[in-house]
Amino acid sequence: MSVKNGALISTHDGDPASYTWMDDSVFAIELKPQFGGRVVRLAHTQSLVDENMEHDYWAEPQATANRDFTRILFTSNWGRSGTGEVEMFIIQLPEGWMSFFPGASSRTRMRARSVERIDPLNSANPSLFGDGRWTVTFLAQIQTLKFTGA
């Protein structure tokens, strides 16, 4: 868990027997009461954790944010349970991204409309977000997925 300016970043590793909306996710929680405690799901961790396998203890997703809350690192075994293999991933968000989301009183739900692969080596600057997009960059595989916000 990482806290910045009245918001925190957290992960939740779920129980497959009683799956909930926040299981296996990285999400931001706004702690300011005037906004009603908005919760924004940022990414699915794809971690697969078997409680009976000792290696999977380290596969439980962990996350932390930078000081600007524009980059969030998280870990995942990307579905490779029992291998002991865990990789690090980064979510890149535009500055001021929390202002793009509606208040808790709004019934509007934010979700990714499309996912496209971009080549970071041939893209002009995949970290500029003037069009309201955010990206999840997979460091180990050197690929970027671009999510378009609603």
C-alpha positions as CSV (number, residue, x, y, z in Angstrom):
1,M,0.0,0.0,0.0
2,S,1.3,3.5,-0.9
3,V,-0.3,6.8,0.2
4,K,-0.1,10.1,-1.7
5,N,-2.2,13.3,-1.3
6,G,-5.2,11.7,0.3
7,A,-5.2,8.6,-1.9
8,L,-3.6,5.2,-1.6
9,I,-2.7,2.4,-4.0
10,S,-3.5,-1.1,-3.0
11,T,-3.7,-4.7,-4.3
12,H,-6.0,-7.5,-3.3
13,D,-5.4,-11.2,-3.8
14,G,-8.7,-12.9,-3.8
15,D,-10.1,-16.3,-2.8
16,P,-11.4,-18.1,-6.0
17,A,-14.2,-19.6,-4.0
18,S,-15.7,-16.2,-3.2
19,Y,-14.5,-13.9,-6.0
20,T,-15.2,-10.1,-5.7
21,W,-14.7,-7.1,-7.9
22,M,-11.4,-6.2,-6.3
23,D,-9.7,-9.6,-6.4
24,D,-6.4,-9.8,-8.3
25,S,-6.5,-6.0,-8.9
26,V,-4.4,-2.9,-8.4
27,F,-6.7,0.0,-7.4
28,A,-6.5,3.5,-6.1
29,I,-8.7,4.6,-3.2
30,E,-9.3,8.3,-2.5
31,L,-9.3,9.0,1.2
32,K,-10.9,12.5,1.0
33,P,-14.4,12.4,2.5
34,Q,-15.7,15.2,0.4
35,F,-15.3,13.0,-2.7
36,G,-17.0,10.0,-1.1
37,G,-14.0,7.7,-1.2
38,R,-13.7,7.0,-4.9
39,V,-12.2,3.7,-5.9
40,V,-10.6,3.3,-9.3
41,R,-9.5,-0.1,-10.5
42,L,-6.3,0.4,-12.5
43,A,-5.2,-3.0,-13.6
44,H,-5.8,-6.8,-13.2
45,T,-2.6,-8.3,-11.8
46,Q,-3.1,-11.7,-13.5
47,S,-1.4,-13.3,-10.4
48,L,-2.4,-16.8,-9.7
49,V,-1.8,-17.8,-6.0
50,D,-2.2,-21.3,-4.7
51,E,-2.2,-21.1,-0.8
52,N,-0.8,-24.7,-0.7
53,M,2.3,-23.8,-2.7
54,E,5.1,-22.2,-0.8
55,H,6.5,-20.5,-4.0
56,D,3.2,-18.6,-4.4
57,Y,3.7,-16.5,-1.3
58,W,5.8,-14.1,-3.3
59,A,3.2,-14.1,-6.1
60,E,0.7,-12.2,-4.0
61,P,0.5,-8.9,-5.8
62,Q,2.3,-5.9,-4.2
63,A,2.1,-2.3,-5.4
64,T,3.6,1.1,-4.7
65,A,3.2,4.5,-6.3
66,N,5.7,7.3,-7.1
67,R,5.4,10.7,-5.4
68,D,3.3,12.1,-8.2
69,F,1.0,9.1,-8.2
70,T,1.5,8.8,-12.0
71,R,3.5,5.5,-12.0
72,I,2.5,2.4,-10.0
73,L,4.8,-0.6,-9.8
74,F,3.2,-4.0,-9.1
75,T,4.3,-7.6,-9.1
76,S,2.7,-10.6,-10.7
77,N,3.5,-14.2,-11.6
78,W,1.2,-13.7,-14.6
79,G,-0.6,-17.0,-14.1
80,R,2.4,-19.2,-13.5
81,S,1.5,-20.6,-10.1
82,G,4.1,-22.7,-8.3
83,T,7.1,-21.6,-10.4
84,G,8.5,-18.9,-8.0
85,E,8.7,-16.6,-11.0
86,V,7.5,-13.1,-10.2
87,E,7.9,-10.0,-12.5
88,M,7.5,-6.3,-12.0
89,F,5.1,-4.2,-14.1
90,I,4.4,-0.5,-14.2
91,I,1.2,1.4,-14.7
92,Q,1.7,4.9,-16.2
93,L,-1.0,7.5,-15.6
94,P,-1.3,11.1,-16.8
95,E,-0.7,13.9,-14.3
96,G,-3.9,14.8,-12.5
97,W,-5.6,11.6,-13.7
98,M,-7.8,11.3,-10.6
99,S,-9.7,14.4,-11.8
100,F,-10.8,12.4,-14.9
101,F,-13.1,10.2,-12.8
102,P,-16.6,11.0,-11.6
103,G,-17.4,11.5,-7.9
104,A,-18.9,8.7,-5.9
105,S,-22.4,10.2,-6.3
106,S,-22.2,9.7,-10.1
107,R,-23.5,6.4,-11.5
108,T,-21.0,6.6,-14.4
109,R,-18.6,3.6,-14.3
110,M,-15.1,4.0,-15.7
111,R,-13.7,1.1,-17.6
112,A,-11.3,0.5,-20.5
113,R,-13.1,0.7,-23.9
114,S,-10.2,-0.7,-25.9
115,V,-6.8,-2.2,-25.6
116,E,-4.2,-1.8,-28.2
117,R,-0.6,-2.8,-28.4
118,I,1.9,-0.1,-29.2
119,D,5.6,-0.5,-30.0
120,P,7.4,1.8,-27.5
121,L,10.5,1.8,-29.9
122,N,8.4,3.2,-32.8
123,S,6.0,5.4,-30.9
124,A,6.7,9.1,-30.8
125,N,6.3,9.3,-27.0
126,P,4.1,6.6,-25.4
127,S,4.2,8.5,-22.1
128,L,2.2,11.6,-23.3
129,F,-1.5,11.4,-22.4
130,G,-3.1,14.5,-23.9
131,D,-6.0,12.3,-25.2
132,G,-7.0,10.9,-21.8
133,R,-5.4,7.5,-22.2
134,W,-3.3,5.6,-19.7
135,T,-0.9,2.8,-20.2
136,V,0.3,-0.4,-18.6
137,T,3.9,-1.0,-19.6
138,F,5.2,-4.5,-19.1
139,L,8.9,-4.0,-18.3
140,A,10.0,-7.6,-18.6
141,Q,8.5,-8.1,-22.0
142,I,9.1,-4.6,-23.3
143,Q,5.6,-4.1,-24.6
144,T,2.9,-1.5,-23.8
145,L,-0.8,-1.9,-23.6
146,K,-2.8,1.2,-24.0
147,F,-6.2,1.5,-22.3
148,T,-8.6,4.2,-23.4
149,G,-10.7,5.7,-20.6
150,A,-14.5,6.0,-20.9
